[in-house]
Amino acid sequence: MSILGLNFDWKLMSKVQDILALIDGSKSCWAHNLAGRIVGSIPKPYNPLPTISDAVKMLKNIKAIAGGGGDEIFFEYGTGWVPSLPIGLWLGGARKTITIDANTYMQNRYVKEAAWIIAQRENEIKEMYGDLLNEKRLETLIHYVTGGGGGKCQKIA
């Protein structure tokens, strides 16, 4: 991996992460964010669609194998910076997704950035999901992002 013209291997990057983990609280999150943006592990803007596509594949497989009807409960370990997989499963009708991460890297701005991209690519999302899409939830997400005409973001239920 090349960063700023310097070559790094995964062992060095692992050591950098270990050092960053020693920083406590919000400074740790800030340091990881900065490092992630520099290294490119958090692209700007973050594109949630590849992970959303994975969620759709999971839902399609569940429907094909077990006849799932969109009322499933999922468990995800390793949320990361953005809960893209839980958002994708939610759009597909999942009743609940329990998601945890050993680190607290998630930030509201990344979630909003991902939601904005999903809203901007509404037609692509509809095509990706087909009949698996819970259109009311997509409308709720778009309403959240656009502020519902009132200029204020609404909480997603």
C-alpha positions in Angstrom: 0.0 0.0 0.0 1.3 3.4 -0.9 0.4 6.5 1.2 1.8 9.9 0.4 4.4 8.2 -1.8 5.6 5.9 1.0 5.1 2.2 0.9 3.5 0.5 3.9 2.7 -3.1 4.5 -0.2 -4.5 6.6 2.1 -5.2 9.6 3.1 -1.6 9.9 -0.5 -0.4 9.4 -1.5 -2.9 12.2 1.1 -1.3 14.5 -0.2 2.2 13.7 -3.7 1.0 14.7 -2.4 -0.5 17.9 -0.7 2.9 18.8 -3.9 4.8 17.9 -5.9 2.4 20.1 -3.9 3.7 23.1 -5.3 7.2 22.7 -8.4 7.5 24.8 -11.9 8.9 24.2 -12.8 11.3 21.4 -9.2 11.9 20.5 -8.9 8.2 19.6 -11.9 8.5 17.2 -10.4 11.7 15.7 -7.0 10.1 15.2 -8.6 7.0 13.6 -10.7 9.2 11.4 -7.7 11.2 10.3 -5.6 8.1 9.7 -8.5 6.4 7.8 -9.0 9.4 5.5 -5.2 9.6 4.8 -4.8 5.9 4.1 -8.0 5.8 2.1 -9.8 3.1 4.2 -12.5 5.8 4.7 -13.0 7.1 1.2 -14.5 10.6 0.8 -17.4 10.6 0.2 -18.1 7.2 1.7 -20.1 5.0 -0.8 -22.5 2.6 1.0 -23.8 1.0 -2.2 -21.3 -2.0 -2.3 -22.3 -3.0 1.2 -26.0 -2.3 0.5 -25.6 -4.7 -2.5 -24.2 -7.3 -0.1 -27.3 -6.9 2.1 -29.6 -7.4 -0.9 -27.7 -10.6 -1.8 -28.1 -11.9 1.8 -31.8 -11.1 1.7 -32.2 -12.8 -1.7 -30.4 -15.9 -0.5 -32.5 -16.1 2.7 -35.7 -15.8 0.6 -34.5 -18.5 -1.8 -33.3 -20.9 0.9 -35.7 -20.4 3.8 -38.5 -18.4 2.2 -37.8 -15.4 4.3 -40.4 -12.8 4.3 -38.5 -9.7 5.4 -39.2 -10.1 9.1 -35.7 -11.4 10.0 -33.5 -10.4 12.9 -29.8 -10.1 12.1 -26.6 -9.9 14.2 -23.6 -8.1 12.8 -20.2 -7.9 14.4 -17.9 -5.2 13.1 -20.1 -2.2 12.3 -17.1 -0.1 11.4 -17.4 3.6 10.4 -20.9 3.4 8.9 -23.7 0.9 9.6 -24.3 0.3 5.9 -25.2 -3.4 6.2 -27.8 -2.7 8.9 -29.2 0.1 6.8 -29.3 -2.3 3.8 -31.1 -5.0 5.8 -33.5 -2.4 7.2 -34.4 -1.2 3.7 -35.1 -4.9 2.8 -37.6 -5.2 5.7 -35.5 -6.7 8.5 -37.3 -6.4 11.8 -34.1 -5.7 13.7 -30.4 -5.7 13.2 -28.2 -5.9 16.3 -24.8 -4.5 15.4 -21.7 -4.1 17.6 -18.1 -3.2 17.2 -15.2 -3.4 19.5 -14.3 0.2 18.6 -16.4 3.3 18.5 -15.5 4.7 15.1 -19.0 5.5 13.9 -19.8 9.1 13.5 -23.1 10.8 12.6 -21.6 12.6 9.7 -20.7 9.3 8.0 -24.1 7.9 8.6 -25.7 11.1 7.2 -23.3 11.0 4.2 -24.2 7.4 3.5 -28.0 8.2 3.8 -27.6 11.1 1.5 -25.9 8.9 -1.2 -28.7 6.3 -0.8 -31.3 9.0 -1.2 -29.6 10.5 -4.3 -29.5 7.1 -5.9 -33.1 6.2 -5.2 -33.7 4.6 -8.7 -30.5 2.4 -8.4 -31.6 1.3 -4.9 -35.1 0.4 -6.2 -33.6 -1.6 -9.1 -31.1 -3.3 -6.8 -33.8 -4.5 -4.3 -36.6 -5.2 -6.7 -39.6 -6.6 -4.8 -37.5 -7.0 -1.6 -37.5 -3.2 -1.0 -39.6 -1.8 1.8 -40.5 1.4 -0.1 -42.0 3.1 3.0 -38.6 2.8 4.7 -36.8 4.2 1.6 -39.2 7.1 1.7 -38.5 7.6 5.4 -34.8 7.6 4.7 -35.2 10.2 1.9 -37.5 12.2 4.2 -34.8 12.1 6.9 -32.1 13.3 4.5 -34.1 16.0 2.8 -35.7 17.3 6.0 -39.2 16.6 4.7 -39.6 20.0 3.2 -39.3 21.7 6.7 -35.6 22.1 6.6 -35.0 19.9 9.7 -33.9 16.3 9.7 -36.4 13.9 11.1 -35.5 10.9 13.3 -35.8 7.6 11.5 -38.1 5.2 13.5 
